[in-house]
Amino acid sequence: MEIGFFENDIIKNNVFDIELCENIIKQNKNIEFWIFPEVFDTGFDVDINSSFNGENNVLLFQKWSKMYNIAVAGSFYIKENNKIYNRFCATLPNGETYFYDKRHLFGNFEKKFVNFGDKIINFEYKGFKIRPIICYDLRFPVWCRNDNNYDILLCVSQWPLIRKYDRKILCKARAIENVCYVINVNGLGESYFETPDENIVISQNYQNKFWKSINIDKNLLNNIRKLKKYLNDKDNFTL
């Protein structure tokens, strides 16, 4: 599966640059799945008086999925019933839309004003079962646990580069313990992509300062799982 992802510079003058992103999507028809980072349209520097355009982002993702026959995903702040959530949204070309609300909140704004989610979701695309998480969720292995029901742990984030070593190790740890791919798209740069095998590396293809791409193969993961059958010995418990 060909995956394109956005990192920096997609917000201009505090406004999400829709035209820039759509032009990139339109010009790269080989990309099957486009991923935006955590709170891609505002960044993490917001306050309670900020304007949250979550509903419009859902409609935009749905429009792009239908128009360009692609999947689109990312997270944004959304206000619903007078409550604010950091919500991951994934839209598929068949019209399906999936939502996940960030479980582990981080920072003064989120701790004070944002509501946490309590539901784990998976969705399937191009033969891959995908589990979305958001940024700080990555630090919590129980929440990320693979019960033989996903192939990709997809983490969108705005993780400061000063703590990038933590993030890199956590991505590799989640990949090894869950015998899965980990895709981490980070809005502040240096996104990471990990496999459960220490000798197999996913290469990032630099396109320009706005976006990069990767290619992942389900057969490769299946072959690794034939050798690393650790999920068969997992402990059974309910979160």
Phi and psi in degrees as GROMACS dihedral restraints (atoms count N, CA, C in turn):
[ dihedral_restraints ]
;  ai    aj    ak    al  type     phi  dphi    fc
    3     4     5     6     1   -87.8    20    10
    4     5     6     7     1   123.3    20    10
    6     7     8     9     1  -120.9    20    10
    7     8     9    10     1   129.8    20    10
    9    10    11    12     1  -110.7    20    10
   10    11    12    13     1   146.0    20    10
   12    13    14    15     1  -144.4    20    10
   13    14    15    16     1   145.7    20    10
   15    16    17    18     1  -101.2    20    10
   16    17    18    19     1   143.0    20    10
   18    19    20    21     1  -120.4    20    10
   19    20    21    22     1   -91.6    20    10
   21    22    23    24     1   -93.8    20    10
   22    23    24    25     1   165.8    20    10
   24    25    26    27     1    65.7    20    10
   25    26    27    28     1    25.8    20    10
   27    28    29    30     1  -101.2    20    10
   28    29    30    31     1     4.0    20    10
   30    31    32    33     1  -114.0    20    10
   31    32    33    34     1   123.2    20    10
   33    34    35    36     1  -122.3    20    10
   34    35    36    37     1   125.9    20    10
   36    37    38    39     1    52.4    20    10
   37    38    39    40     1    42.9    20    10
   39    40    41    42     1    66.9    20    10
   40    41    42    43     1    18.3    20    10
   42    43    44    45     1  -126.7    20    10
   43    44    45    46     1   133.3    20    10
   45    46    47    48     1   -63.3    20    10
   46    47    48    49     1   127.6    20    10
   48    49    50    51     1   -85.8    20    10
   49    50    51    52     1    84.2    20    10
   51    52    53    54     1   -63.0    20    10
   52    53    54    55     1   -43.2    20    10
   54    55    56    57     1   -61.2    20    10
   55    56    57    58     1   -43.9    20    10
   57    58    59    60     1   -57.3    20    10
   58    59    60    61     1   -50.6    20    10
   60    61    62    63     1   -66.6    20    10
   61    62    63    64     1   -41.3    20    10
   63    64    65    66     1   -66.0    20    10
   64    65    66    67     1   -37.4    20    10
   66    67    68    69     1   -63.3    20    10
   67    68    69    70     1   -39.7    20    10
   69    70    71    72     1   -65.5    20    10
   70    71    72    73     1   -44.2    20    10
   72    73    74    75     1   -61.1    20    10
   73    74    75    76     1   -45.3    20    10
   75    76    77    78     1   -62.6    20    10
   76    77    78    79     1   -36.3    20    10
   78    79    80    81     1   -83.9    20    10
   79    80    81    82     1    -9.3    20    10
   81    82    83    84     1  -124.0    20    10
   82    83    84    85     1    75.3    20    10
   84    85    86    87     1   -71.6    20    10
   85    86    87    88     1   -12.4    20    10
   87    88    89    90     1   -76.2    20    10
   88    89    90    91     1   -18.4    20    10
   90    91    92    93     1   -77.5    20    10
   91    92    93    94     1   127.6    20    10
   93    94    95    96     1   -98.8    20    10
   94    95    96    97     1   -20.3    20    10
   96    97    98    99     1  -144.5    20    10
   97    98    99   100     1   118.6    20    10
   99   100   101   102     1  -105.7    20    10
  100   101   102   103     1   131.1    20    10
  102   103   104   105     1  -122.1    20    10
  103   104   105   106     1   127.9    20    10
  105   106   107   108     1  -100.3    20    10
  106   107   108   109     1   154.7    20    10
  108   109   110   111     1   -75.8    20    10
  109   110   111   112     1  -177.8    20    10
  111   112   113   114     1   -59.1    20    10
  112   113   114   115     1   143.5    20    10
  114   115   116   117     1    34.0    20    10
  115   116   117   118     1    55.0    20    10
  117   118   119   120     1   -64.4    20    10
  118   119   120   121     1   -25.9    20    10
  120   121   122   123     1   -93.5    20    10
  121   122   123   124     1   -10.6    20    10
  123   124   125   126     1  -126.8    20    10
  124   125   126   127     1   -23.9    20    10
  126   127   128   129     1    75.0    20    10
  127   128   129   130     1   179.1    20    10
  129   130   131   132     1   -86.3    20    10
  130   131   132   133     1   -12.5    20    10
  132   133   134   135     1   -89.5    20    10
  133   134   135   136     1    79.8    20    10
  135   136   137   138     1  -129.8    20    10
  136   137   138   139     1   170.0    20    10
  138   139   140   141     1  -139.0    20    10
  139   140   141   142     1   179.2    20    10
  141   142   143   144     1   -63.8    20    10
  142   143   144   145     1   -21.9    20    10
  144   145   146   147     1   -91.6    20    10
  145   146   147   148     1     2.0    20    10
  147   148   149   150     1   -67.0    20    10
  148   149   150   151     1   154.5    20    10
  150   151   152   153     1   -89.7    20    10
  151   152   153   154     1   122.2    20    10
  153   154   155   156     1  -107.3    20    10
  154   155   156   157     1   124.1    20    10
  156   157   158   159     1  -109.9    20    10
  157   158   159   160     1    38.6    20    10
  159   160   161   162     1   -57.0    20    10
  160   161   162   163     1   -44.7    20    10
  162   163   164   165     1   -61.7    20    10
  163   164   165   166     1   -40.0    20    10
  165   166   167   168     1   -67.0    20    10
  166   167   168   169     1   -34.0    20    10
  168   169   170   171     1   -65.2    20    10
  169   170   171   172     1   -39.9    20    10
  171   172   173   174     1   -60.2    20    10
  172   173   174   175     1   -47.4    20    10
  174   175   176   177     1   -62.7    20    10
  175   176   177   178     1   -38.9    20    10
  177   178   179   180     1   -64.5    20    10
  178   179   180   181     1   -47.0    20    10
  180   181   182   183     1   -59.1    20    10
  181   182   183   184     1   -44.6    20    10
  183   184   185   186     1   -62.5    20    10
  184   185   186   187     1   -40.1    20    10
  186   187   188   189     1   -62.7    20    10
  187   188   189   190     1   -47.2    20    10
  189   190   191   192     1   -63.8    20    10
  190   191   192   193     1   -41.4    20    10
  192   193   194   195     1   -59.5    20    10
  193   194   195   196     1   -44.6    20    10
  195   196   197   198     1   -71.4    20    10
  196   197   198   199     1   -43.8    20    10
  198   199   200   201     1   -69.7    20    10
  199   200   201   202     1   -38.8    20    10
  201   202   203   204     1  -110.7    20    10
  202   203   204   205     1     4.0    20    10
  204   205   206   207     1    56.8    20    10
  205   206   207   208     1    52.5    20    10
  207   208   209   210     1  -136.1    20    10
  208   209   210   211     1   165.5    20    10
  210   211   212   213     1   -96.5    20    10
  211   212   213   214     1   145.4    20    10
  213   214   215   216     1  -133.9    20    10
  214   215   216   217     1   137.9    20    10
  216   217   218   219     1  -147.3    20    10
  217   218   219   220     1   156.9    20    10
  219   220   221   222     1   168.1    20    10
  220   221   222   223     1   175.2    20    10
  222   223   224   225     1  -122.1    20    10
  223   224   225   226     1   158.0    20    10
  225   226   227   228     1  -156.9    20    10
  226   227   228   229     1   159.8    20    10
  228   229   230   231     1   -80.0    20    10
  229   230   231   232     1   138.3    20    10
  231   232   233   234     1  -138.7    20    10
  232   233   234   235     1   141.2    20    10
  234   235   236   237     1  -103.6    20    10
  235   236   237   238     1   126.8    20    10
  237   238   239   240     1  -141.1    20    10
  238   239   240   241     1   122.0    20    10
  240   241   242   243     1    52.9    20    10
  241   242   243   244     1    43.8    20    10
  243   244   245   246     1    64.0    20    10
  244   245   246   247     1    17.2    20    10
  246   247   248   249     1  -118.7    20    10
  247   248   249   250     1   145.5    20    10
  249   250   251   252     1  -104.2    20    10
  250   251   252   253     1   136.3    20    10
  252   253   254   255     1  -129.3    20    10
  253   254   255   256     1   150.1    20    10
  255   256   257   258     1   -94.3    20    10
  256   257   258   259     1   101.3    20    10
  258   259   260   261     1  -110.8    20    10
  259   260   261   262     1   125.8    20    10
  261   262   263   264     1   -82.7    20    10
  262   263   264   265     1   137.1    20    10
  264   265   266   267     1  -131.2    20    10
  265   266   267   268     1   134.4    20    10
  267   268   269   270     1  -127.8    20    10
  268   269   270   271     1   128.6    20    10
  270   271   272   273     1  -117.8    20    10
  271   272   273   274     1   140.9    20    10
  273   274   275   276     1  -114.4    20    10
  274   275   276   277     1   157.5    20    10
  276   277   278   279     1   -65.2    20    10
  277   278   279   280     1   -18.2    20    10
  279   280   281   282     1   -83.7    20    10
  280   281   282   283     1     4.0    20    10
  282   283   284   285     1    97.8    20    10
  283   284   285   286     1    -8.8    20    10
  285   286   287   288     1   -72.7    20    10
  286   287   288   289     1   142.3    20    10
  288   289   290   291     1  -131.2    20    10
  289   290   291   292     1   134.7    20    10
  291   292   293   294     1  -124.5    20    10
  292   293   294   295     1   142.2    20    10
  294   295   296   297     1  -127.1    20    10
  295   296   297   298     1   144.9    20    10
  297   298   299   300     1  -142.9    20    10
  298   299   300   301     1   130.7    20    10
  300   301   302   303     1  -100.0    20    10
  301   302   303   304     1   132.4    20    10
  303   304   305   306     1   -52.3    20    10
  304   305   306   307     1   129.5    20    10
  306   307   308   309     1   -84.5    20    10
  307   308   309   310     1   -49.0    20    10
  309   310   311   312     1  -101.8    20    10
  310   311   312   313     1   105.6    20    10
  312   313   314   315     1   -83.4    20    10
  313   314   315   316     1   150.3    20    10
  315   316   317   318     1  -139.0    20    10
  316   317   318   319     1   141.6    20    10
  318   319   320   321     1    87.3    20    10
  319   320   321   322     1   164.0    20    10
  321   322   323   324     1   -60.7    20    10
  322   323   324   325     1   -45.0    20    10
  324   325   326   327     1   -63.6    20    10
  325   326   327   328     1   -49.6    20    10
  327   328   329   330     1   -65.7    20    10
  328   329   330   331     1   -42.1    20    10
  330   331   332   333     1   -62.7    20    10
  331   332   333   334     1   -31.1    20    10
  333   334   335   336     1   -91.9    20    10
  334   335   336   337     1   -37.0    20    10
  336   337   338   339     1  -119.4    20    10
  337   338   339   340     1   -17.8    20    10
  339   340   341   342     1   -99.0    20    10
  340   341   342   343     1   141.9    20    10
  342   343   344   345     1   -93.3    20    10
  343   344   345   346     1   138.4    20    10
  345   346   347   348     1   -85.8    20    10
  346   347   348   349     1   154.8    20    10
  348   349   350   351     1   -91.2    20    10
  349   350   351   352     1   163.6    20    10
  351   352   353   354     1  -134.1    20    10
  352   353   354   355     1    14.3    20    10
  354   355   356   357     1  -121.1    20    10
  355   356   357   358     1   134.0    20    10
  357   358   359   360     1   -92.2    20    10
  358   359   360   361     1   136.1    20    10
  360   361   362   363     1  -129.7    20    10
  361   362   363   364     1   156.2    20    10
  363   364   365   366     1  -131.2    20    10
  364   365   366   367     1   151.3    20    10
  366   367   368   369     1  -140.9    20    10
  367   368   369   370     1   161.9    20    10
  369   370   371   372     1  -119.4    20    10
  370   371   372   373     1   138.7    20    10
  372   373   374   375     1  -154.2    20    10
  373   374   375   376     1   131.0    20    10
  375   376   377   378     1    53.2    20    10
  376   377   378   379     1    36.5    20    10
  378   379   380   381     1    82.5    20    10
  379   380   381   382     1     0.2    20    10
  381   382   383   384     1  -104.4    20    10
  382   383   384   385     1   134.1    20    10
  384   385   386   387     1   -91.8    20    10
  385   386   387   388     1   126.4    20    10
  387   388   389   390     1  -121.0    20    10
  388   389   390   391     1   131.4    20    10
  390   391   392   393     1  -111.6    20    10
  391   392   393   394     1   113.8    20    10
  393   394   395   396     1   -85.6    20    10
  394   395   396   397     1   141.8    20    10
  396   397   398   399     1  -137.9    20    10
  397   398   399   400     1   169.1    20    10
  399   400   401   402     1  -128.3    20    10
  400   401   402   403     1   116.6    20    10
  402   403   404   405     1    45.0    20    10
  403   404   405   406     1  -102.8    20    10
  405   406   407   408     1   -57.6    20    10
  406   407   408   409     1   -24.2    20    10
  408   409   410   411     1   -54.7    20    10
  409   410   411   412     1   -28.8    20    10
  411   412   413   414     1   -59.2    20    10
  412   413   414   415     1   -26.4    20    10
  414   415   416   417     1   -76.9    20    10
  415   416   417   418     1    -5.4    20    10
  417   418   419   420     1  -118.3    20    10
  418   419   420   421     1    96.7    20    10
  420   421   422   423     1   -65.1    20    10
  421   422   423   424     1   -30.2    20    10
  423   424   425   426     1   -65.0    20    10
  424   425   426   427     1   -42.6    20    10
  426   427   428   429     1   -65.4    20    10
  427   428   429   430     1   -31.0    20    10
  429   430   431   432     1   -90.7    20    10
  430   431   432   433     1     1.1    20    10
  432   433   434   435     1   -58.5    20    10
  433   434   435   436     1   136.6    20    10
  435   436   437   438     1   -96.2    20    10
  436   437   438   439     1   112.4    20    10
  438   439   440   441     1   -95.7    20    10
  439   440   441   442     1    46.3    20    10
  441   442   443   444     1    61.8    20    10
  442   443   444   445     1    27.7    20    10
  444   445   446   447     1  -126.8    20    10
  445   446   447   448     1    12.0    20    10
  447   448   449   450     1  -148.1    20    10
  448   449   450   451     1   157.1    20    10
  450   451   452   453     1  -108.7    20    10
  451   452   453   454     1   -28.6    20    10
  453   454   455   456     1  -126.9    20    10
  454   455   456   457     1   127.2    20    10
  456   457   458   459     1   -95.5    20    10
  457   458   459   460     1   110.3    20    10
  459   460   461   462     1  -103.0    20    10
  460   461   462   463     1   112.1    20    10
  462   463   464   465     1  -114.9    20    10
  463   464   465   466     1   114.4    20    10
  465   466   467   468     1   -96.0    20    10
  466   467   468   469     1   141.7    20    10
  468   469   470   471     1  -151.5    20    10
  469   470   471   472     1   165.9    20    10
  471   472   473   474     1  -129.3    20    10
  472   473   474   475     1    61.2    20    10
  474   475   476   477     1   -87.3    20    10
  475   476   477   478     1   122.1    20    10
  477   478   479   480     1   -58.9    20    10
  478   479   480   481     1   140.0    20    10
  480   481   482   483     1   -66.9    20    10
  481   482   483   484     1   -19.5    20    10
  483   484   485   486     1   -64.4    20    10
  484   485   486   487     1   -21.3    20    10
  486   487   488   489     1  -114.5    20    10
  487   488   489   490     1    27.3    20    10
  489   490   491   492     1   -66.4    20    10
  490   491   492   493     1   -28.6    20    10
  492   493   494   495     1   -63.0    20    10
  493   494   495   496     1   -44.3    20    10
  495   496   497   498     1   -55.1    20    10
  496   497   498   499     1   -48.8    20    10
  498   499   500   501     1   -63.0    20    10
  499   500   501   502     1   -42.0    20    10
  501   502   503   504     1   -62.4    20    10
  502   503   504   505     1   -45.4    20    10
  504   505   506   507     1   -66.7    20    10
  505   506   507   508     1   -40.5    20    10
  507   508   509   510     1   -64.1    20    10
  508   509   510   511     1   -39.8    20    10
  510   511   512   513     1   -61.1    20    10
  511   512   513   514     1   -45.0    20    10
  513   514   515   516     1   -66.6    20    10
  514   515   516   517     1   -40.4    20    10
  516   517   518   519     1   -62.4    20    10
  517   518   519   520     1   -44.4    20    10
  519   520   521   522     1   -64.4    20    10
  520   521   522   523     1   -36.3    20    10
  522   523   524   525     1   -65.9    20    10
  523   524   525   526     1   -43.0    20    10
  525   526   527   528     1   -69.7    20    10
  526   527   528   529     1   -48.4    20    10
  528   529   530   531     1   -71.5    20    10
  529   530   531   532     1   -27.0    20    10
  531   532   533   534     1  -103.3    20    10
  532   533   534   535     1     1.7    20    10
  534   535   536   537     1    45.9    20    10
  535   536   537   538     1    61.3    20    10
  537   538   539   540     1  -147.5    20    10
  538   539   540   541     1   169.4    20    10
  540   541   542   543     1   -78.1    20    10
  541   542   543   544     1   144.0    20    10
  543   544   545   546     1  -117.6    20    10
  544   545   546   547     1   123.0    20    10
  546   547   548   549     1  -112.5    20    10
  547   548   549   550     1   116.4    20    10
  549   550   551   552     1  -120.1    20    10
  550   551   552   553     1   108.0    20    10
  552   553   554   555     1   -99.8    20    10
  553   554   555   556     1   115.4    20    10
  555   556   557   558     1  -112.2    20    10
  556   557   558   559     1   122.7    20    10
  558   559   560   561     1   -63.9    20    10
  559   560   561   562     1   -21.6    20    10
  561   562   563   564     1   -94.9    20    10
  562   563   564   565     1     8.7    20    10
  564   565   566   567     1    99.9    20    10
  565   566   567   568     1   172.6    20    10
  567   568   569   570     1    55.1    20    10
  568   569   570   571     1    55.8    20    10
  570   571   572   573     1   -66.0    20    10
  571   572   573   574     1   153.3    20    10
  573   574   575   576     1  -125.0    20    10
  574   575   576   577     1   147.5    20    10
  576   577   578   579     1  -138.6    20    10
  577   578   579   580     1   121.3    20    10
  579   580   581   582     1  -126.1    20    10
  580   581   582   583     1   150.7    20    10
  582   583   584   585     1  -114.0    20    10
  583   584   585   586     1   166.1    20    10
  585   586   587   588     1   -79.6    20    10
  586   587   588   589     1     5.2    20    10
  588   589   590   591     1  -115.5    20    10
  589   590   591   592     1   127.4    20    10
  591   592   593   594     1   -65.8    20    10
  592   593   594   595     1   -18.4    20    10
  594   595   596   597     1   -99.5    20    10
  595   596   597   598     1    -1.2    20    10
  597   598   599   600     1  -114.1    20    10
  598   599   600   601     1   121.5    20    10
  600   601   602   603     1  -115.7    20    10
  601   602   603   604     1   138.0    20    10
  603   604   605   606     1   -90.9    20    10
  604   605   606   607     1   117.8    20    10
  606   607   608   609     1   -83.4    20    10
  607   608   609   610     1   135.2    20    10
  609   610   611   612     1   -91.4    20    10
  610   611   612   613     1   135.1    20    10
  612   613   614   615     1  -100.7    20    10
  613   614   615   616     1   111.7    20    10
  615   616   617   618     1   -74.6    20    10
  616   617   618   619     1   122.5    20    10
  618   619   620   621     1   -99.0    20    10
  619   620   621   622     1   -56.8    20    10
  621   622   623   624     1  -160.5    20    10
  622   623   624   625     1  -170.9    20    10
  624   625   626   627     1   -68.1    20    10
  625   626   627   628     1   -12.8    20    10
  627   628   629   630     1   -92.3    20    10
  628   629   630   631     1   -33.4    20    10
  630   631   632   633     1  -151.1    20    10
  631   632   633   634     1   158.7    20    10
  633   634   635   636     1  -135.2    20    10
  634   635   636   637     1   176.9    20    10
  636   637   638   639     1  -145.0    20    10
  637   638   639   640     1   159.1    20    10
  639   640   641   642     1  -139.8    20    10
  640   641   642   643     1   164.7    20    10
  642   643   644   645     1  -128.3    20    10
  643   644   645   646     1   130.1    20    10
  645   646   647   648     1  -123.0    20    10
  646   647   648   649     1   150.4    20    10
  648   649   650   651     1  -124.4    20    10
  649   650   651   652     1   124.2    20    10
  651   652   653   654     1   -66.8    20    10
  652   653   654   655     1   -36.5    20    10
  654   655   656   657     1   -61.6    20    10
  655   656   657   658     1   -37.4    20    10
  657   658   659   660     1   -61.4    20    10
  658   659   660   661     1   -45.3    20    10
  660   661   662   663     1   -64.0    20    10
  661   662   663   664     1   -42.3    20    10
  663   664   665   666     1   -60.4    20    10
  664   665   666   667     1   -39.9    20    10
  666   667   668   669     1   -66.3    20    10
  667   668   669   670     1   -38.4    20    10
  669   670   671   672     1   -64.1    20    10
  670   671   672   673     1   -40.9    20    10
  672   673   674   675     1   -68.0    20    10
  673   674   675   676     1   -27.0    20    10
  675   676   677   678     1   -66.3    20    10
  676   677   678   679     1   -29.2    20    10
  678   679   680   681     1   -91.7    20    10
  679   680   681   682     1   -33.7    20    10
  681   682   683   684     1  -111.1    20    10
  682   683   684   685     1    86.0    20    10
  684   685   686   687     1   -95.1    20    10
  685   686   687   688     1    35.9    20    10
  687   688   689   690     1   -66.7    20    10
  688   689   690   691     1   -28.7    20    10
  690   691   692   693     1   -65.4    20    10
  691   692   693   694     1   -20.1    20    10
  693   694   695   696     1   -65.9    20    10
  694   695   696   697     1   -21.8    20    10
  696   697   698   699     1  -107.0    20    10
  697   698   699   700     1    15.9    20    10
  699   700   701   702     1   -66.0    20    10
  700   701   702   703     1   154.9    20    10
  702   703   704   705     1   -79.5    20    10
  703   704   705   706     1   143.4    20    10
  705   706   707   708     1   -95.3    20    10
  706   707   708   709     1   123.0    20    10
  708   709   710   711     1  -158.9    20    10
  709   710   711   712     1   163.3    20    10
  711   712   713   714     1  -114.1    20    10
  712   713   714   715     1   130.2    20    10
